[in-house]
Amino acid sequence: MRAKRSRNPRRLAPSQREAIPAFPVWKAFVLQFSRETGTQGGIFSGRVEHLSSGRRARFASREELLPVLSKMLEDLGESE
């Protein structure tokens, strides 16, 4: 049985931290905007999907987007 690799760089030895890519796959998201979103209308809504887990969340404003992403990272054990 293989040991589970820790994804929290702070818990790794310095040599292991260097092996983690700058943009790790397990922190990849897709951001999809609704058709109503635009620069002129003031509507900013859509959904964000975590690629590794498939988890999705919706946002209805600019102010909701970052908290949604933060919550997803926290739920996945990836918060700083």
C-alpha positions in Angstrom: 0.0 0.0 0.0 1.4 3.4 -1.0 1.5 6.3 1.5 -0.8 9.1 0.7 1.0 12.2 -0.6 0.3 15.3 1.5 -0.9 18.2 -0.6 -0.1 20.9 2.0 3.4 22.2 1.1 3.9 23.4 4.7 3.8 19.8 6.0 6.5 18.6 3.6 10.2 18.5 3.9 12.0 21.2 1.9 13.1 18.7 -0.8 9.5 17.5 -1.2 8.2 21.1 -1.5 10.4 21.8 -4.4 8.8 18.8 -6.3 5.3 20.3 -6.1 4.5 22.1 -9.3 3.8 25.9 -9.2 0.3 25.2 -10.6 -0.7 21.8 -9.1 -3.5 19.9 -10.9 -5.4 19.4 -7.6 -5.9 23.2 -7.4 -7.3 23.5 -11.0 -10.8 25.1 -11.4 -13.0 25.9 -14.4 -14.9 29.2 -14.2 -18.0 29.4 -16.3 -20.0 32.6 -16.6 -23.8 32.7 -17.3 -25.0 34.1 -20.6 -26.3 37.2 -18.8 -22.8 38.1 -17.5 -21.3 41.1 -19.2 -19.3 44.2 -18.7 -22.1 46.6 -19.4 -25.1 45.1 -17.6 -23.6 44.7 -14.2 -24.5 41.0 -14.0 -21.7 38.7 -12.9 -22.9 35.1 -12.3 -21.9 31.6 -13.1 -20.3 28.5 -11.6 -17.0 27.2 -10.6 -15.9 23.5 -10.9 -13.0 21.8 -9.2 -11.5 19.6 -11.9 -10.1 16.9 -9.7 -13.2 16.3 -7.6 -15.9 17.5 -9.9 -17.4 19.6 -7.1 -19.3 22.6 -8.3 -20.7 25.8 -6.8 -22.6 28.7 -8.1 -22.0 32.4 -7.6 -24.4 35.3 -8.3 -22.0 38.3 -8.0 -18.4 39.4 -8.0 -18.5 39.6 -4.2 -19.6 35.9 -4.0 -16.9 34.5 -6.3 -13.8 34.6 -4.1 -15.7 33.3 -1.0 -17.0 30.4 -3.1 -13.5 29.5 -4.2 -12.2 29.8 -0.7 -14.9 27.6 0.7 -14.2 24.9 -2.0 -10.5 25.0 -1.2 -11.2 24.7 2.5 -13.6 21.8 2.0 -11.0 20.0 -0.1 -8.4 20.6 2.7 -6.3 23.0 0.6 -6.7 26.2 2.6 -3.5 28.0 3.7 
